[in-house]
Amino acid sequence: MDAASHEAWPVARLAALCGVSEAYFARSFKRAYGMPPHRYLLTRRIEQANTLLRDTELSITEIAFATGWESLGTFGRIFRDVTGRSPGAMRVAARAAGDRLDRVPACVLKAAQRPDLTSAVLEKRRRMSAGTLRPSTKEVS
């Protein structure tokens, strides 16, 4: 999933690759990674989109499709829900901080910018609209 996050990764495909049932795979994956496979895939797609926004001149539409989204609207909405910024605003912020980040290894930068998806995106959106979303406990620099 990490190497090809732009591809579709339904649980059935992942389970078949591992030679186990879908239910067993989903339970084992969540136990190992702390989140369901779909949420894990979202984090990888958002990470990749952040990198492309920061380091390339690709349009936001091209980035959306390159990172596996089938709809620009869905990409923009979920990106904003997860990161708190639109893709365009994230690009502006990342480029403004670009000089300071040039010396940071890519693996460290990716880990620091990894989205905190401890709850589902729809649950996060529901809590935000109700004003009951607790602040993230993830350290932000």
C-alpha positions in Angstrom: 0.0 0.0 0.0 2.8 2.4 0.8 4.6 1.9 -2.6 1.4 2.2 -4.6 -1.0 4.3 -2.6 -2.5 5.6 -5.8 -4.0 2.2 -6.5 -7.3 0.9 -5.2 -6.7 -1.3 -2.1 -9.9 -2.9 -1.0 -9.7 -5.3 2.0 -10.5 -8.2 -0.3 -7.4 -7.5 -2.4 -5.2 -7.1 0.6 -6.5 -10.2 2.3 -6.1 -12.2 -0.9 -2.4 -11.1 -1.2 -1.9 -12.3 2.4 -3.8 -15.5 2.0 -6.2 -14.8 4.8 -9.9 -14.0 5.2 -11.0 -10.4 4.9 -12.2 -10.2 8.5 -9.0 -11.7 9.8 -6.9 -9.3 7.7 -8.9 -6.2 8.8 -8.7 -7.1 12.5 -5.0 -7.9 12.3 -4.2 -4.7 10.3 -6.0 -2.6 12.9 -4.3 -4.3 15.8 -0.9 -3.8 14.1 -1.3 -0.2 12.8 -3.9 1.2 15.1 -6.3 2.1 12.3 -8.3 0.3 9.6 -6.7 -0.3 6.2 -8.8 2.4 4.5 -7.8 5.1 7.0 -4.1 4.0 6.7 -4.4 4.4 2.9 -5.9 7.9 3.4 -2.9 9.0 5.5 -0.5 7.8 2.8 -2.4 9.6 0.0 -2.5 12.8 2.0 1.3 12.5 2.7 2.0 12.0 -1.0 -0.3 14.9 -1.9 1.5 17.1 0.6 4.9 16.2 -0.9 3.7 16.9 -4.5 2.1 20.2 -3.4 5.4 21.3 -1.8 7.9 19.9 -4.4 6.2 20.1 -7.8 4.5 22.4 -10.2 1.7 19.9 -10.9 -1.8 21.3 -10.7 -4.0 20.4 -7.8 -6.2 18.3 -10.2 -3.1 16.4 -11.4 -2.0 15.8 -7.8 -5.5 14.5 -6.9 -5.5 11.9 -9.7 -1.8 11.0 -9.2 -2.5 10.2 -5.6 -5.4 7.9 -6.3 -8.5 10.1 -6.0 -11.2 9.7 -8.6 -12.8 13.1 -8.0 -11.2 16.5 -7.4 -14.1 17.5 -5.2 -13.6 14.4 -2.9 -9.9 15.0 -2.8 -10.3 18.7 -1.8 -13.0 18.0 0.8 -11.1 15.1 2.5 -7.8 16.9 2.3 -9.3 19.9 4.1 -11.1 17.6 6.7 -7.8 15.8 7.5 -5.3 18.7 7.3 -7.4 21.7 8.2 -6.4 23.4 5.0 -7.3 23.3 1.4 -4.7 21.9 -1.0 -4.0 25.4 -2.4 -3.5 26.9 1.1 -1.3 23.9 2.0 0.8 24.6 -1.1 1.3 28.2 -0.2 2.2 27.4 3.4 4.6 24.6 2.4 6.4 26.8 -0.1 6.6 29.7 2.4 8.4 27.3 4.8 10.4 25.7 2.1 13.7 27.3 2.9 13.6 26.1 6.5 12.7 22.5 5.4 15.3 22.0 2.8 17.8 20.5 5.3 15.2 18.1 6.9 15.4 14.5 5.6 12.4 13.5 3.6 11.5 10.6 5.9 11.5 12.9 9.0 9.4 15.6 7.1 6.9 12.9 6.0 6.5 11.6 9.6 6.1 15.1 11.0 3.4 15.9 8.5 1.6 12.6 8.8 -2.1 13.2 9.3 -3.6 12.3 12.6 -6.5 10.0 11.7 -7.4 8.5 15.1 -11.0 8.9 14.1 -12.8 8.5 10.8 -13.0 11.6 8.6 -16.8 11.6 8.7 -16.7 11.3 12.5 -14.2 14.2 12.7 -16.4 16.3 10.5 -19.5 15.6 12.6 -17.7 16.4 15.8 -16.3 19.7 14.4 -19.8 20.8 13.3 -21.1 20.0 16.8 -18.2 21.7 18.5 -17.2 18.6 20.4 -14.0 17.7 18.7 -11.2 17.4 21.2 -7.9 18.9 20.2 -5.4 16.5 18.7 -2.8 15.1 21.1 -0.3 14.8 18.2 2.7 17.0 18.7 2.9 19.8 16.1 6.1 21.8 15.5 
